[in-house]
């Protein structure tokens, strides 16, 4: 059975369908980050926090990329297939942005629809379940 390869403490059976497929029990997935909260975009001030988060993460990963609040604002407002209110999830702990997840839809040149996912985690909280 496919579920046998997964950590059994994180599996519950979906009793509402006829399929025997595992689903994740969210109550078992608590990151070890005190004060962690997930939220959506609150406004332009978030662009500064996102730029700082991305720059911290890229520097820790030895990447030469850098961004600015202005570039973040521009990207989030012009990315095709991206809804700022729906497709951006921010994670903060103790008043500081520590992670983000973003989703957008696009259509490739050959007509293939693509759902692109990206995320960034602050190096200070990596490997703690975020």
The 8 nearest C-alpha neighbors of each residue, nearest first, counted from 0:
[[1, 2, 3, 4, 19, 20, 21, 5],
 [2, 0, 3, 4, 5, 20, 21, 19],
 [3, 1, 4, 5, 0, 21, 20, 10],
 [2, 4, 1, 5, 0, 7, 6, 10],
 [5, 3, 2, 1, 6, 0, 7, 10],
 [6, 4, 2, 3, 7, 10, 9, 1],
 [5, 7, 8, 9, 4, 10, 3, 2],
 [6, 8, 10, 9, 5, 3, 2, 11],
 [9, 7, 6, 10, 27, 11, 5, 24],
 [10, 8, 7, 24, 6, 23, 27, 11],
 [11, 9, 7, 23, 8, 21, 22, 24],
 [12, 10, 22, 24, 21, 13, 23, 9],
 [11, 13, 21, 14, 22, 20, 10, 19],
 [12, 14, 15, 16, 11, 22, 21, 20],
 [13, 15, 16, 12, 17, 19, 18, 11],
 [16, 14, 13, 17, 18, 12, 19, 20],
 [17, 15, 18, 14, 13, 19, 20, 12],
 [16, 18, 19, 15, 14, 13, 20, 12],
 [19, 17, 16, 20, 13, 14, 15, 21],
 [20, 18, 17, 21, 12, 13, 16, 14],
 [19, 21, 18, 22, 12, 13, 2, 1],
 [22, 20, 12, 10, 2, 11, 13, 23],
 [23, 21, 11, 10, 12, 24, 13, 20],
 [22, 24, 10, 9, 25, 11, 21, 27],
 [23, 25, 26, 9, 27, 11, 10, 22],
 [26, 24, 28, 27, 23, 29, 9, 22],
 [25, 27, 24, 28, 29, 9, 23, 8],
 [28, 26, 25, 24, 9, 29, 8, 23],
 [29, 27, 25, 26, 30, 24, 128, 9],
 [28, 30, 27, 31, 26, 128, 25, 32],
 [31, 29, 128, 32, 129, 127, 28, 35],
 [32, 30, 127, 33, 29, 128, 129, 35],
 [31, 33, 30, 35, 34, 127, 124, 92],
 [34, 32, 35, 31, 92, 93, 30, 36],
 [33, 35, 92, 93, 36, 32, 91, 94],
 [34, 36, 92, 33, 91, 32, 90, 37],
 [37, 35, 91, 90, 92, 34, 38, 89],
 [38, 36, 90, 89, 91, 88, 35, 39],
 [37, 39, 89, 88, 90, 36, 40, 91],
 [38, 40, 88, 89, 87, 41, 84, 37],
 [39, 41, 42, 84, 45, 87, 38, 83],
 [42, 40, 39, 45, 43, 44, 38, 84],
 [43, 41, 44, 40, 45, 46, 39, 72],
 [42, 44, 45, 46, 72, 41, 47, 40],
 [45, 43, 46, 42, 47, 48, 41, 68],
 [44, 46, 48, 43, 47, 42, 49, 41],
 [45, 47, 68, 49, 44, 43, 48, 71],
 [48, 46, 68, 50, 45, 49, 44, 51],
 [47, 49, 45, 51, 46, 50, 52, 96],
 [50, 48, 52, 46, 51, 47, 53, 45],
 [51, 49, 47, 53, 67, 68, 52, 48],
 [50, 52, 48, 54, 49, 53, 55, 47],
 [53, 51, 49, 55, 54, 50, 48, 121],
 [54, 52, 56, 50, 55, 51, 57, 49],
 [53, 55, 57, 51, 56, 52, 65, 58],
 [56, 54, 52, 58, 53, 57, 51, 59],
 [55, 57, 59, 53, 54, 58, 121, 122],
 [56, 58, 60, 62, 54, 59, 55, 53],
 [57, 59, 61, 55, 60, 56, 62, 54],
 [60, 58, 56, 57, 61, 55, 122, 62],
 [59, 61, 57, 58, 62, 56, 55, 122],
 [62, 60, 58, 59, 57, 63, 56, 64],
 [63, 61, 57, 60, 64, 58, 59, 65],
 [62, 64, 65, 61, 57, 58, 60, 54],
 [65, 63, 62, 57, 66, 54, 58, 53],
 [66, 64, 54, 63, 67, 57, 53, 50],
 [67, 65, 50, 70, 54, 64, 68, 71],
 [66, 68, 70, 50, 69, 71, 65, 47],
 [67, 69, 47, 46, 71, 50, 70, 72],
 [70, 68, 72, 67, 71, 73, 46, 47],
 [69, 71, 73, 67, 72, 68, 74, 66],
 [70, 72, 68, 74, 73, 69, 46, 75],
 [73, 71, 69, 75, 70, 74, 46, 68],
 [72, 74, 70, 76, 71, 75, 77, 69],
 [75, 73, 71, 77, 76, 72, 78, 70],
 [76, 74, 72, 73, 78, 77, 71, 83],
 [75, 77, 73, 74, 78, 72, 83, 81],
 [76, 78, 74, 75, 73, 79, 81, 72],
 [77, 79, 74, 81, 75, 76, 80, 103],
 [80, 78, 81, 77, 105, 104, 103, 82],
 [79, 81, 104, 103, 105, 78, 82, 102],
 [82, 80, 103, 79, 78, 83, 86, 104],
 [83, 81, 85, 86, 84, 80, 103, 87],
 [82, 84, 85, 86, 87, 81, 75, 40],
 [85, 83, 82, 86, 40, 87, 39, 88],
 [86, 84, 82, 83, 87, 39, 81, 88],
 [85, 87, 102, 82, 101, 83, 84, 81],
 [88, 86, 101, 100, 83, 85, 39, 89],
 [89, 87, 39, 100, 99, 38, 101, 86],
 [88, 90, 99, 38, 37, 39, 98, 91],
 [91, 89, 37, 98, 97, 36, 99, 96],
 [90, 92, 96, 97, 95, 36, 35, 94],
 [93, 91, 35, 34, 95, 94, 36, 97],
 [92, 94, 95, 34, 91, 35, 33, 96],
 [93, 95, 92, 91, 96, 34, 97, 35],
 [96, 94, 91, 92, 93, 97, 48, 90],
 [95, 97, 91, 90, 98, 48, 92, 52],
 [98, 96, 121, 91, 90, 120, 95, 92],
 [99, 97, 120, 90, 119, 121, 89, 96],
 [98, 100, 89, 118, 119, 88, 90, 101],
 [101, 99, 118, 88, 117, 87, 89, 119],
 [100, 102, 87, 117, 86, 116, 118, 88],
 [103, 101, 116, 86, 115, 117, 87, 81],
 [104, 102, 81, 80, 115, 114, 105, 86],
 [103, 105, 80, 114, 113, 115, 81, 102],
 [104, 106, 113, 80, 112, 107, 114, 79],
 [107, 105, 112, 111, 110, 113, 108, 104],
 [106, 108, 111, 110, 109, 112, 105, 113],
 [109, 107, 110, 106, 111, 112, 105, 113],
 [108, 110, 107, 111, 106, 112, 113, 105],
 [111, 109, 107, 108, 106, 112, 113, 105],
 [110, 112, 107, 106, 109, 113, 108, 105],
 [113, 111, 106, 105, 107, 110, 114, 104],
 [114, 112, 105, 104, 106, 115, 111, 107],
 [115, 113, 104, 103, 105, 116, 112, 102],
 [114, 116, 103, 102, 113, 104, 117, 105],
 [117, 115, 102, 101, 114, 103, 118, 100],
 [118, 116, 101, 100, 102, 115, 119, 99],
 [117, 119, 100, 99, 101, 120, 116, 98],
 [118, 120, 98, 99, 53, 121, 100, 56],
 [121, 119, 98, 97, 122, 125, 56, 99],
 [120, 122, 97, 123, 56, 124, 98, 52],
 [123, 121, 125, 124, 56, 120, 59, 55],
 [122, 124, 121, 125, 97, 120, 126, 56],
 [125, 123, 122, 121, 127, 126, 120, 97],
 [126, 124, 122, 127, 123, 120, 121, 129],
 [127, 125, 128, 124, 129, 122, 123, 31],
 [128, 126, 31, 125, 30, 129, 124, 32],
 [127, 129, 30, 126, 31, 29, 125, 28],
 [128, 30, 127, 125, 126, 120, 98, 124]]
